[in-house]
Each structure stands twice: as structure tokens, then as C-alpha cells.
Amino acid sequence: MKTILTALATILMASFALAGGETPSNPDAKVYFVNLADGDSVQSPVTIVFGLSGMGVAPAGTETENTGHHHLLINRPPIGEGEDGADELAYGLPADDNHLHFGGGQTEVTLELPQGEHTLQLVLGDAGHVPHDTPIVSDVITIKVE
């Protein structure tokens, strides 16, 4: 019985996590950190290189099939979770210190981060900064700035 309940909970969570905007994504697409891994210790400034496979990068406002642009989430719950999670998936990502937009098609950034632990997640957004249907998101990683 416990196994069945666990499986049902996993399916329900996955169904919620897969709800995004209206722009379709390639089901094989992946976004990832090229030069960082969970648990890495780094010095500030930190250069973060974004990786993408299965889709292409295009500036915000570009409505070309199987393209999008990067967003970096810093020190916040994973996409779709937290107080504004459902709105982020349906209506777009805010632009603030915890949601960095790379609407010019950039594929890396160098940031000054304070000492301590920081969580990072990449999200691919469509022409209007809305995650695709199905959202293309990286795993959340934690880095330590020394």
C-alpha cells in the first residue's frame, strides 16, 4: 500500500511540475550548468555557463519553434514551487535579484555572490519569458562561495 501511495504522489507532483505556458518544447531538451555541479566551492566573482541541448537559444521576443532564452533562479524555491510558483509557470518569470533574465540570448554570466551557500536553477523561457509546455529546467544545485 505504501508503494502505491508513493507512486501516486510522485505522479501527481510530476503532473503539476510539467504544467507550463503555451509554447511547446522539445521533449528531449535539457538545460544544465556547464561548469558547476552540486556541492562545488567557488570564489566570487562566479562565472556561470549555461548549457542547452535539444533546442536553440534566441533573444526574448523571438518566436521561433524550439527556441528560448535562459533565466537563472538564485536562492529561491525550485520553479513552480513557493508562493508564486504556479504564476511563474503560467504567466512568466519576474525580473528581480532572484530571477535573472538573459533575454539577449546570453549563455553565461559572471556574478558577485556573497560568501555562503547559494542555490541555482536554470529555466528556459519562451519569447515572453514564460516556461515552455513542458518546462525545460535544470536540477537545483547548491554552491558554496568561499
Summary of the structure (lengths in Angstrom):
residues: 146
radius of gyration: 15.6
end to end distance: 46.2
largest distance: 50.3
contacts: 437
relative contact order: 0.29
helix: 16%
strand: 35%
